[in-house]
Amino acid sequence: MTSLDSFAVTKKWPAVHPDRIQLYSLPTPNGVKVSILLEELGLPYEPHRVSFDTKDQFTPEFLSISPNNKIPAILDPNGPDGKPLALFESGAILIYLASKTGRFIPADTAGRYETLQWIMFQMGGIGPMFGQLGFFHTFAGKEYEDKRPRDRYVAESKRLLGVLDQRLQGRDWVMGDEYTIADIAILPWVRNLVGFYGAGDLVEFSQFKNVARVLEAFVARPAVAKGLTIPAA
Ligand SMILES: N[C@@H](CCC(=O)N[C@@H](CS)C(=O)NCC(=O)O)C(=O)O
C-alpha cells in the first residue's frame, strides 16, 4: 500500500485509505469543482474537511500542501512515475485529473488548448470577479455606504456573463457537444452567484438565457448533485 506518511497533511487528516486520492476541501465554488470532477470520473477518493471556522487553512499541515492557504488541494498517492503528487489551485487540479484519466478534456491538441483557455477565463475572470461581488453584495462589504466598488464588480460580472452567454449560443456546453472541465470550472461559480450570493437581479441574470440553460443541464447531472455536497459537514 502507498505510504503518505511523509506528507505532514496526513498527520492532521489521517488517510484511512492511503491508496485513494486525498481531497482537502469544502463545498465552496472552488472546492466543488474538484469533488464534481472526481464524482464524474468515478475515481475512489477520500474527502477531508478543511474547516474555516477553526482556521484549518492556516495550519502548518495544510500549508505544507497549499501554501496559499486556500482550498481545494489534493494528494494523489499514484501521481506521475507512480510517486505521490500534492497539488493546490483548482484549475491545476482539474487539468491534472483530466489529463491523468484522458476524460473531460478533448483528445485533440487544439480542443485541449481551447478548453484550457476557458479554464483560464474562469480562474482569472469569473472566479475573482464574482468572488468580489459576493464580498460587496453578500458579505462584510455590503455594509459599505459607497456602492461604487460593488457596482464595479456588478458591471464586470455582467460583462463576463455576456461573454459566456455568447460562447454558449448554439452549444450544449462550453466546448460544444463535449462536456469538459471548462464547464466544471465555470458553472459552480454561476450557480453560486445567483444562488448563495443572491445576486441574480443585480446582474440581470434573466438576460443570459444560454447560461441559464446550460446551468440547468449541469445541476441535473447526478455527479454534480453529489459533488456539491462534499466534503459533508
Ligand atoms: N485560485 C484558487 C482560489 C481558491 C479559493 O479562493 N479558495 C477559498 C474558498 S472558495 C479559500 O480557501 N479561502 C480561505 C482563505 O482565503 O482563508 C483556486 O481556484 O483554487
The ligand as a MOL file (V3000), in Angstrom:
LIG
                    3D

  0  0  0     0  0            999 V3000
M  V30 BEGIN CTAB
M  V30 COUNTS 20 19 0 0 0
M  V30 BEGIN ATOM
M  V30 1 N -7.4790 30.2720 -7.1780 0
M  V30 2 C -7.8130 29.4000 -6.0900 0
M  V30 3 C -8.7990 30.0810 -5.1940 0
M  V30 4 C -9.1870 29.1960 -4.0410 0
M  V30 5 C -10.0210 29.9510 -3.0200 0
M  V30 6 O -10.2310 31.1830 -3.1170 0
M  V30 7 N -10.4800 29.2290 -2.0140 0
M  V30 8 C -11.2280 29.8490 -0.9400 0
M  V30 9 C -12.5750 29.1560 -0.7740 0
M  V30 10 S -13.5340 29.2410 -2.2530 0
M  V30 11 C -10.4460 29.6840 0.3550 0
M  V30 12 O -9.8480 28.6460 0.5700 0
M  V30 13 N -10.4440 30.6860 1.2360 0
M  V30 14 C -9.8170 30.5770 2.5100 0
M  V30 15 C -8.9870 31.7880 2.8660 0
M  V30 16 O -8.8030 32.6510 1.9990 0
M  V30 17 O -8.5470 31.8610 4.0020 0
M  V30 18 C -8.3850 28.0890 -6.6330 0
M  V30 19 O -9.1290 28.1450 -7.6130 0
M  V30 20 O -8.0800 27.0200 -6.0740 0
M  V30 END ATOM
M  V30 BEGIN BOND
M  V30 1 1 1 2
M  V30 2 1 2 3
M  V30 3 1 2 18
M  V30 4 1 3 4
M  V30 5 1 4 5
M  V30 6 2 5 6
M  V30 7 1 5 7
M  V30 8 1 7 8
M  V30 9 1 8 9
M  V30 10 1 8 11
M  V30 11 1 9 10
M  V30 12 2 11 12
M  V30 13 1 11 13
M  V30 14 1 13 14
M  V30 15 1 14 15
M  V30 16 2 15 16
M  V30 17 1 15 17
M  V30 18 2 18 19
M  V30 19 1 18 20
M  V30 END BOND
M  V30 END CTAB
M  END
